[in-house]
Amino acid sequence: MTFYDVLVFIHIFSAILGMGPGFVMTPIAKKASNMTELRHAYAIRNKLHQFVMIGGTLLLITGLGMGFLNSYLFQQGWFWTSLVLFLLALASGPTVLVSSSKPIKALLNNHKGEAIPAEYTALSKRLFFYEHLINTLFLIIIALMITKPF
């Protein structure tokens, strides 16, 4: 097994480790029916986010490592497109997702009672919209890496 093969192996595992949990983060929070469940759902989401961060970091490192070992990858359109989409998705975390999450975190910390407040619905719709958009980018990236169309 070559070093390149090891990078491919880690890259695939990182995709499973990092992207898999990212796809279930939204449904976990959608099922909550009261504030206790909602707080628990967001606690689970925070734990899953650790896997997403580790997997995403390893994806970037191993993907670039494979590119440096086989420089022909940097001549492939699918590789560049995947890299740009990945960096866009990565940049959305500290920008769009954090700004969409802050009001929800404040609501979870400050709300008294068990009923989920109406304002949560609007806040969660915005957050979940961006999460779905980012998940779509990841699906496109996966499709590009599998098919290598150009």
Buried (B, 14 or more C-beta within 10 A) or exposed (E): EEEEEEBBEBBEBBBEBBBEBBBEBBEBBEEBEEBEBBBBBBEBBEEBBEBBBEBBEBBBBBBBBBBEEEEEBEEBEBBBBBBEBBEEBBEBBEEBBEEBBEBBEEBBEEBEEEEBEEEBEEBBEBBBEBBEEBBEBBEBBEEBBEEEEE
